[in-house]
Each structure stands twice: as C-alpha cells, then as structure tokens.
Amino acid sequence: MPWPSETNNDTAIFDLLEAERTRQVTGLQLIASENFASPDVMAATGSVLTNKYSEGYPGKRYYGGNAVVDDIEALAIERVKKLFGADHANVQPHSGASANMAVYLGLLKPGDTVLGLSLDHGGHLTHGSPVNASGILYKFHSFKVGATDERLNFDEIRELAIEHKPKLIVAGTTSYPRRLEPEPFKKIADEVGAMMMFDIAHISGLVAGGAHPNPVPFADVVTFTTHKTLRGPRGGCILCRKELATVIDKAVFPGSQGGPLEHAIAAKAVAFHEALQPSFKEYAHQIVKNAAALAAALASHGFRLVSGGTDTHMMVVDLQPFDAELTGKEAQLVLDTAGITLNRNSIPNDPRSPFVTSGVRIGTPSVTTQGMREAEMPLIAEYIVTVLRNRNDAAKVAEVRAKVAQLCAKFPVYANLKAR
Ligand SMILES: Cc1ncc(COP(=O)(O)O)c(C=O)c1O
C-alpha cells in the first residue's frame, strides 16, 4: 500500500518546513547552542536508518539485519575517538541530557554527592538543578562564579570539594563565556578522591578544532552534544577511560535508553568526519574570533559583557548599563521581529527572574558557518543596537529586518535545499 502522503498530497508540514528554512536563512541565527548542519549531515539524518531497530552495540544486537548498522556505528565510534583522542566512545545518547543522566546512572548511586556549576551562574539543568532528575536523584552542591570577576574561582571549588567530599565533580557550562581549563578541576578531583566528568556540550566543536583545551586526557568521562559548535545532528556522545567502558555502555543501554537512533548516529559519523578535516580547525578558530569581535563591538555601544568578554563562541550581555528598563525577555522578542534570533539569559546574581532576565546570550557558530567574519560583526552589533533603541518604533525595526535579510543574502546557506 502506498503511503498516504503520496496520494493525498499532505503539504502542511512541508510548507512549514520551507517556512522554517526561510526563517533560518534570512535572519541572523545568534543562539549560541545552534548551528547549520551540512547537507550531508541532514541527508544521513533523513536516511533509511530511520527504519531500523538495533538495540545493543556493534556485534551484540538484539535484532537481525544489523550488519550495515554495525559498520556505521563502528565508524562513528572510530572517528570520534580519533577526533578527541579518547579510549572509548558511546555514540548512542539521544541528547546531551541523556548522555549526562547515563553517566550519573553509571557512576553514582541515588543520594550520592556531586559538585557542579549553579544553573543561574552558567551551569546546565542536568548539573543538579532541583527541577531536573539530576538534582532530584543526587545530592548536588553548586559552585558559583566570583562576585567581581564573574569567573570560576578554583579556591572556592576546592573548599566546597573538601567540605562535601563529592563522588563526582562536574565541570562544564552552558552560558559561561570563558575558557575552562581542565587541569584545576582534575587537581581538585584527585585531592578529594572524586571522579571528574567534563560536559563539553557547547564547546565540543571548539575542542575538536583546537580552539579550546581538550579535557579528554584529564577527565574520567567527557560528555557532549553533537549539534552545537560541532555542527552535527541533534544528539549526544560520551567519551571515557577504557576502565569505565562497560559501566558507561550499560548505563546507556539497557540502563537508560532503548533502541539507538542509528540515523542520528550515521549523521554523527558524518559530522565527526567533517570535524577531522583541516578546514574545521579554521572554522573553530574563526567562531572565537567572530565572538571576540562582536563582543568588542557591543561593548563599544555601552553593553556590559559578563566577565568582561569572551574566549569562546559566546558572550553573555548585561543589558542594564545600556538601558536599565530593558529586560532580556523584551530584547529577545523585539530582536526576533527584526530577524535577529538570540535568547534571554540570566546574568550572575540577576535581580530579575529567569523568565525575564537582565541579559541575553549571543553566539557566533551559525553566522561563522555562513562565512561571516570579523568585518560583519560591528554591523550585527549596530543592527542589535538600532532595534533595541527603537523598540517601540515598528517602522525602524522593519528597516533593520530588511537590512538583516540583505546581509544574510550575501552569505547563503541551504540555497539549493528543498524540504522535499
Ligand atoms: C552544558 C550542557 N549540557 C547538556 C546540555 C543538554 O543537551 P540537550 O539539549 O541535547 O539535551 C546542554 C544543552 O544546552 C548544555 O549546554
């Protein structure tokens, strides 16, 4: 029997996909955790592997017909181990959150003590937020960034580690704009006899491209997402020391997941291959250069950059010195209407709620994929400023919307891509 879509021409979703493609390519995508995956990554994601069940691991599956799938997953594993210099890799986690939860399941018992960065100071939900399973099942203690320099303070982290004796220390951030050196975390973990997990969800592409230190030689376990700076499909991955391989694999399957998403795993393999190319190094370094240029341009317009700047792909911008009345929520909304997409973000010790915030987070992975360089960054800053200064003037906002579309047209992505 034919599929209904072949006979009744149900175009509703495909019209919406085309509308979303248009939104993505005609606007500035400045969400720090997003990127434009390559057509090859997307082809693998939309491939026949969508149809396949393959519970288990290469050579040890619970279903038949997995010879090809085994080769694909083995290739993904081989490539990612090479990319990061890891002993062992599990490429099955459906997402970054799933990767983190699997690591906790494998390394901890419910109620065990863990140390991680507080969510409102740049950590992630899965690093012990009370509304997340990590915070519900495990006893997390949080460290914060320093009151004046807004950077991690390793003396404080060490004191907390000595006081609470965690079984695991979680390094890694979701909205922290500075380099995260692995050595100080490792030193503290060794001193208190803790294991160390490094969550490089945001910076995995920078690490792969040599634009950020690689924590693999230092951490017991490294988790990451494949869809942010790494520019792959939506998904997660775990790297670990070989002694932990069995524990980690069991925690992913059967511990916390069922059938792996082999279409996503094939797309991860494509992304790892792309990241192994010399051009990816250039890409990763350009992301950082663009972020620095955009941060400098925004600072020159009167914004305050949390921690004073950025060493990575992102910046957290305190809106208060620019306009004390302006909230992150309002900025996000009005910039969206001008085709500039970013997200509101708490600043450290934000007087406003996480739904409102006094800041925004801005990242350069997507515009760098489009081919924008330092020269375009002051222009982006100027568009942001014009929209925020004229946020009650619809005509002015529309003017910027048109300029944004013109700029994006000079840096086309997915020009020949059709939803189907
Ligand atoms: C540091 C960190 N860990 C984990 C995650 C979770 O990734 P996912 O959204 O794929 O579950 C994120 C997502 O932003 C993150 O920033």
The ligand as an ORCA input file, in Angstrom:
! r2SCAN-3c Opt
* xyz 0 1
  C      26.383     22.043     29.130
  C      25.187     21.349     28.549
  N      24.962     20.065     28.859
  C      23.911     19.398     28.370
  C      23.021     20.010     27.512
  C      21.821     19.245     27.072
  O      21.796     18.970     25.729
  P      20.412     18.539     25.024
  O      19.624     19.778     24.852
  O      20.856     17.885     23.762
  O      19.750     17.566     25.958
  C      23.227     21.339     27.139
  C      22.271     21.997     26.222
  O      22.240     23.157     26.040
  C      24.328     22.029     27.685
  O      24.544     23.309     27.398
*
